[in-house]
Structures are given as structure tokens and as C-alpha cells.
């Protein structure tokens, strides 16, 4: 399993923002497009208990839902994935 798993959809503005941030920081992540695969939408909802996306799950079991750029950067830094 990847250190970071990203659940999102192409039409979602918050998803595009979080994905662009991770791409810009060179973060490797597993992408699960909830629009293309219904099972991924179910997985994301079971993780967060909500239908909101993006859901970004970390290997340690913690997750973020619709994170701000600052919250996402802090979560990545906490795990040593970005300086």
C-alpha cells in the first residue's frame, strides 16, 4: 500500500487543488478516482463517514477530508514526506 492514497474526481475543485499540491511537492500517492470506479467512492465514504471528497488517507490510518493546502502540507510534513 502507498503511504498516501488519494480519493477524488476530476470535476472536483478541492480535489484538483489537493492533487496539484501533492504533485508540486513531488509526493507519490495512489490515486483512486471515485467517479470512474464506484467501489472507490464506497471506500472513501467508509473511511471518512461522509460523501465529501477529496479523502486523503495515510498509511498510519489517519485521513483528511477536503483539507486546506496548509492542513495537507502539515500532514505530509508530520510523516516526513515533505520538508
C-alpha positions as CSV (number, residue, x, y, z in Angstrom):
1,X,0.0,0.0,0.0
2,X,1.1,3.5,-0.7
3,X,2.0,5.9,2.1
4,X,-0.7,8.2,0.7
5,X,-4.0,7.2,-1.0
6,X,-6.0,10.0,-2.7
7,X,-9.7,9.6,-3.4
8,X,-11.1,12.2,-5.7
9,X,-12.7,13.1,-9.0
10,X,-11.6,15.3,-12.0
11,X,-14.6,17.6,-11.7
12,X,-14.0,18.4,-8.0
13,X,-12.2,21.8,-7.5
14,X,-10.9,20.8,-4.0
15,X,-9.6,17.5,-5.4
16,X,-7.7,19.3,-8.2
17,X,-6.2,21.7,-5.7
18,X,-5.0,18.9,-3.3
19,X,-3.7,16.8,-6.2
20,X,-1.8,19.8,-7.7
21,X,-0.3,20.5,-4.3
22,X,0.9,16.9,-3.9
23,X,2.2,16.8,-7.5
24,X,4.0,20.1,-7.0
25,X,5.7,18.7,-3.8
26,X,6.7,15.5,-5.6
27,X,4.5,13.3,-3.3
28,X,3.9,9.8,-4.6
29,X,0.4,8.7,-4.0
30,X,-2.1,6.1,-5.1
31,X,-5.0,7.7,-7.0
32,X,-8.5,6.3,-6.7
33,X,-11.0,8.2,-8.9
34,X,-14.4,7.8,-7.3
35,X,-16.2,8.9,-10.4
36,X,-14.6,6.1,-12.6
37,X,-14.9,3.3,-10.0
38,X,-17.9,3.1,-7.8
39,X,-16.1,0.9,-5.3
40,X,-13.6,3.7,-4.6
41,X,-16.5,6.1,-3.7
42,X,-17.7,3.4,-1.2
43,X,-14.2,3.1,0.2
44,X,-13.8,6.8,0.6
45,X,-17.1,7.1,2.4
46,X,-16.3,4.2,4.7
47,X,-13.0,5.9,5.6
48,X,-14.5,9.3,6.3
49,X,-18.1,8.6,7.1
50,X,-19.0,11.4,4.7
51,X,-19.6,11.7,0.9
52,X,-17.2,14.7,0.7
53,X,-14.1,14.5,-1.4
54,X,-11.1,14.5,-1.6
55,X,-10.3,12.0,1.0
56,X,-6.6,11.6,1.6
57,X,-5.7,8.6,3.7
58,X,-2.2,7.9,5.1
59,X,-0.6,4.6,5.8
60,X,-0.9,5.2,9.6
61,X,-4.7,5.2,9.2
62,X,-5.3,8.9,9.7
63,X,-7.1,10.7,6.9
64,X,-8.1,14.2,5.8
65,X,-11.4,15.3,4.1
66,X,-11.4,18.4,2.0
67,X,-8.1,19.6,3.5
68,X,-6.8,23.1,3.1
69,X,-3.4,23.4,1.5
70,X,-1.9,24.2,4.9
71,X,-3.5,21.2,6.6
72,X,-2.4,18.8,3.8
73,X,1.2,20.2,3.9
74,X,1.3,19.8,7.7
75,X,0.0,16.2,7.4
76,X,2.6,15.4,4.8
77,X,5.4,17.0,6.9
78,X,4.3,15.2,10.0
79,X,5.0,11.9,8.2
80,X,8.3,13.1,6.8
81,X,7.1,13.2,3.2
82,X,7.9,16.8,2.7
83,X,10.3,19.3,4.3
